Amino acid sequence: MDQSDQGKRGAAQVKYLGIREVPWGKYAAYGECMCAHGEDLKVVVRKRMWVGTFKTAEEATRVYDRATYSMDGQAAVLNFPHEYNMGTFLSSKL
């Protein structure tokens, strides 16, 4: 197997948003969010979030989802949205 095949194989193995396989066989979780700052909230800054390195892709994905949800709330794009009560978030807070 040449290097191009190895790159394709590694990319195909991880199918979760914000997760990548690192060379030593673990899975890294990272994310980004667009945050508005300033008095009029017109300044948008992209923030990168390093979550950590985990033994399995599923473990990394669940931690990524928790971190992303805590930053973006209902606007978060999650791997497992069914694990979050997205539809009734506001009504449960009232």
Phi and psi in degrees as a GROMACS rama.xvg file:
@    title "Ramachandran Plot"
@    xaxis  label "Phi"
@    yaxis  label "Psi"
@TYPE xy
-84.8875  177.803  ASP-2
-63.9118  -35.0837  GLN-3
-64.9322  -35.5983  SER-4
-68.5209  -37.7815  ASP-5
-64.7831  -40.9045  GLN-6
-63.4453  -41.865  GLY-7
-66.6266  -41.0322  LYS-8
-63.579  -44.8952  ARG-9
-64.0778  -39.8639  GLY-10
-68.7253  -33.3415  ALA-11
-76.3811  -25.0018  ALA-12
-70.0512  -37.1603  GLN-13
-98.0617  116.988  VAL-14
-115.589  22.7769  LYS-15
-111.116  143.706  TYR-16
-65.8117  129.258  LEU-17
82.4298  10.346  GLY-18
-123.698  136.881  ILE-19
-140.186  151.081  ARG-20
-85.2692  129.681  GLU-21
-92.2966  158.39  VAL-22
-55.894  -27.0585  PRO-23
-89.6824  13.1083  TRP-24
93.7313  3.59139  GLY-25
-101.141  -178.859  LYS-26
-122.587  128.268  TYR-27
-100.134  137.603  ALA-28
-112.295  132.047  ALA-29
-150.138  159.218  TYR-30
-154.655  173.437  GLY-31
-137.539  151.019  GLU-32
-140.718  152.797  CYS-33
-98.9927  118.589  MET-34
-118.467  135.237  CYS-35
-91.4984  135.295  ALA-36
-131.612  171.05  HIS-37
94.1381  169.208  GLY-38
-61.4847  -40.7685  GLU-39
-99.5477  6.71176  ASP-40
55.7932  30.4448  LEU-41
-94.0248  -11.6791  LYS-42
-90.8881  115.475  VAL-43
-105.471  128.892  VAL-44
-122.37  135.769  VAL-45
-90.5439  121.78  ARG-46
-107.313  133.021  LYS-47
-100.576  136.836  ARG-48
-121.86  122.484  MET-49
-96.4977  120.947  TRP-50
-92.9109  -45.6053  VAL-51
150.791  -174.157  GLY-52
-119.982  136.155  THR-53
-133.683  160.395  PHE-54
-70.1315  -35.0518  LYS-55
-124.902  155.822  THR-56
-65.3425  -37.6532  ALA-57
-65.3276  -41.8374  GLU-58
-62.847  -45.088  GLU-59
-61.6561  -39.3789  ALA-60
-66.4358  -42.2409  THR-61
-66.7532  -38.3354  ARG-62
-68.3505  -40.4532  VAL-63
-58.3447  -46.8901  TYR-64
-59.9049  -44.0428  ASP-65
-60.7543  -45.1766  ARG-66
-66.1832  -42.5966  ALA-67
-65.8461  -41.6427  THR-68
-64.6397  -38.4642  TYR-69
-66.6171  -28.9163  SER-70
-84.743  -42.3602  MET-71
-109.666  -9.26757  ASP-72
60.6759  -137.281  GLY-73
-66.0777  -17.7913  GLN-74
-81.7544  -4.40798  ALA-75
-66.2609  141.016  ALA-76
-97.734  113.284  VAL-77
-114.162  156.929  LEU-78
-77.2306  -36.2879  ASN-79
-124.51  68.8491  PHE-80
-63.5529  -25.1799  PRO-81
-66.4564  -14.9019  HIS-82
-85.5045  -3.0048  GLU-83
-120.741  138.695  TYR-84
-82.2539  71.4942  ASN-85
-66.4659  -36.0977  MET-86
-75.371  -29.6245  GLY-87
-112.617  19.3408  THR-88
-57.4202  -49.534  PHE-89
-70.0889  -41.6153  LEU-90
-66.8551  -29.467  SER-91
-74.9699  -19.0497  SER-92
-88.0395  -14.5264  LYS-93
